[in-house]
Amino acid sequence: MTQLDAPALESTLTHPVRPARVAAPAPVMRRQSVGRHLLYRGDCVKVMNRLDAESVDVVVTSPPYNIGLSYRSYDDRRAEEDYLDWMVSVATAIRRVMRPDGSFFLNITGSSAMPWLPFELIVRLRSLFRLQNHITWVKSISIGDNSVGHFKPIRSERFLHRNHEHIFHLTLDGAVPLKRLAVGVPFKDKSNIKRRQHAQDLRCRGDSWFIPYETVHKRAQKFNHPGTFPIMLPRMCMRLHGLPSPVVLDPFMGTGTTLLAAEAEGARGIGIDLDASYVGIARTRLLGAMRDAADAAGTSSRRLR
C-alpha cells in the first residue's frame, strides 16, 4: 500500500520489468485454529481449492500490488502478464468458495509508473464476477488549507502523491443486497430526515471512504509488513455486506488485520498466507484481541494460548 520512491520509480520507467524469479516450492499446507478462526500457511490457491465450495460469505483481501514492495516470501515485481495470469487463478479459486450471494472486496492500487494495472486486472475478471461497486479508499485528503490522513510522498516532479486506493466490490451476479446504512453517516441538514421521510439519521456514505491509517513512527509498529490496511476497512466491508456472523476469507492474510476485524464483528475468519512469520504474527495479534475482549467482559482468558 506504499508507492515507489523516486529512484525505484525512475528505474521502473526506464527499464523493462525483469522476468519473475523461479519461486521456491510452496510450503506444505499447515492449519491451526484460534478460537472460531482458521489460519493456514501455504499457497492460497492450493489452500482455497481444498476448502468447501460455496462456503464463504465475504472475501476481503489486499494482494501484492506488483509494484516492488519487499515481502519476505514473495517477489513483488513479476512480469505483468505473469502477475495478471496469477491473479486470475487466485480469483478463480475465490469464486469457487464464494456463496452465490457473497461479496468479494478487492483492495488494490497501481503505481505512478503503472497506473493501469488495477483496471487491466478488473477487465480480466469480467468473466468471473460482476463489478457491483467501485469504492475509493481515501487515505489522505486536503480540504481548503487543512490536510488529514497519511500517505507516502512521491519525490518526483512528474507525479502527484497517490492518496487513494481502489476497493473493487465484486459479486457473482451484480445484484447482492447490501446494508448501506450499516456504514452510513448522519445527515448534515437534519431537516432532510423528516422532509425525505427517513427512518433514522443516517444516509448512504457513498463510494468514497476516508479511512486514515493510525500514526506510527516505526515499521515494526506495522509488524514489518509492507502492505497493511487499517482494521476499519475490512470491518466496513463486512458491515456493508450485512450478514450476521458471516464466514470471512482473506487469502492474503499478512499479519491478520482482516481476522482481527472478523473477531470484532462476530464473524468467523479464515486467513491464508505463504509466510510462516506473518501467520505467527496474525495468531499472536488475534489471541491478544481475544484476551482483551475476554478481560473487558470479565470472563476468563486462560484458555487462550
C-alpha positions, 0 to 999 in steps of 0.5 A: 500500500506504499508507492515507489520512491523516486529512484525505484520509480525512475528505474521502473520507467526506464527499464523493462520489468525483469522476468519473475524469479523461479519461486521456491516450492510452496510450503506444505499446507499447515492449519491451526485454529484460534478460537472460531478462526482458521489460519493456514500457511501455504499457497492460497490457491492450493489452500482455497481449492481444498476448502468447501465450495460455496462456503464463504460469505465475504472475501476481503483481501489486499494482494501484492500490488506488483509494484516492488514492495519487499515481502519476505516470501514473495517477489513483488515485481513479476512480469505483468502478464505473469502477475495478471495470469496469477491473479486470475487463478487466485480469483478463480479459486475465490469464486469457487468458495464464494456463496452465490450471494457473497461479496468479494472486496478487492483492495488494490492500487497501481503505481505512478509508473503503472497506473493501469494495472488495477483496471487491466486486472478488473477487465480480466475478471469480467468473466468471473464476477460482476463489478457491483461497486467501485469504492475509493479508499481515501487515505489522505485528503486536503480540504481548503488549507487543512490536510488529514490522513497519511500517505507516502510522498512521491519525490518526483516532479512528474507525479502527484502523491497517490492518496487513494486506493481502489476497493473493487466490490465484486459479486457473482451476479451484480445484484447482492443486497447490501446494508448501506446504512450499516456504514452510513453517516448522519445527515448534515441538514437534519431537516432532510430526515423528516422532509425525505421521510427517513427512518433514522439519521443516517444516509448512504456514505457513498463510494468514497471512504476516508479511512486514515491509517493510525500514526506510527513512527516505526515499521515494526509498529506495522509488524514489518509488513509492507502492505497493511490496511487499517482494521476499519476497512475490512470491518466496513466491508463486512458491515456493508455486506450485512450478514450476521456472523458471516464466514470471512476469507482473506487469502492474503492474510499478512499479519491478520488485520482482516481476522482481527476485524472478523473477531470484532464483528462476530464473524468467523475468519479464515486467513491464508498466507505463504509466510510462516512469520506473518501467520505467527504474527496474525495468531499472536495479534488475534489471541491478544484481541481475544484476551482483551475482549475476554478481560473487558467482559470479565470472563476468563482468558486462560484458555487462550494460548 
